[in-house]
């Protein structure tokens, strides 16, 4: 997707990361995705999505550490 949004949270204060990711996700149309770049495994975020947006998220790892994680987070159609 050429217009896919990328959120690199490595330089965002930790308290602001999840709210920004969720706000961006909520602005997506079904079928659109955002690309998350992080410096650690974002598994807690995965569980938060499962709890708060059940059935709405496709979690598609693109790169898995050890220093950089890239996850495509797609809004289900």
C-alpha positions in Angstrom: 0.0 0.0 0.0 1.7 3.2 -1.2 0.0 5.5 1.3 0.5 3.2 4.3 1.3 5.2 7.4 4.4 4.3 9.3 4.7 5.0 13.0 8.3 4.8 14.3 7.8 4.8 18.1 11.5 4.6 19.0 11.7 8.3 19.6 8.2 8.8 21.1 7.9 8.9 24.9 6.6 5.5 26.2 3.5 7.0 27.7 2.5 8.5 24.3 3.1 5.4 22.2 0.0 3.3 22.6 -2.5 6.2 22.5 -0.8 7.4 19.2 -0.9 3.9 17.7 -4.6 3.4 18.6 -5.6 6.8 17.3 -3.9 6.1 14.0 -5.4 2.6 13.8 -8.9 4.1 14.6 -8.5 6.5 11.7 -7.9 3.7 9.2 -10.6 2.4 6.8 -11.2 -1.4 6.8 -8.4 -3.1 4.8 -5.9 -0.3 5.4 -2.8 -0.8 7.6 -0.2 1.0 9.5 3.4 0.0 9.8 4.8 0.0 13.4 8.5 0.3 14.0 9.7 -0.5 17.5 12.9 -1.2 19.4 11.5 -4.1 21.4 8.9 -6.9 20.8 5.5 -5.1 21.0 3.7 -8.2 22.3 1.9 -6.1 25.1 0.5 -3.9 22.4 -0.7 -7.1 20.5 -2.6 -8.2 23.7 -4.0 -4.7 24.2 -5.4 -4.8 20.6 -6.9 -8.3 21.2 -8.6 -7.0 24.4 -9.8 -3.6 23.1 -10.4 -4.2 19.4 -11.3 -8.0 19.2 -11.7 -9.2 15.7 -10.7 -5.9 14.2 -6.9 -6.4 13.9 -4.6 -8.4 11.7 -1.1 -8.5 13.2 1.4 -9.2 10.5 5.1 -9.3 11.7 7.5 -8.1 9.0 10.7 -8.0 11.0 11.3 -9.6 14.4 14.3 -8.2 16.3 16.6 -8.4 18.0 17.1 -4.6 17.7 14.1 -3.6 15.5 10.6 -5.0 15.2 8.3 -4.0 12.3 4.7 -5.0 12.5 2.0 -4.4 9.9 -1.2 -3.7 11.8 -4.2 -4.1 9.4 -7.8 -3.1 10.1 -9.9 -6.1 9.3 -12.4 -5.7 6.4 
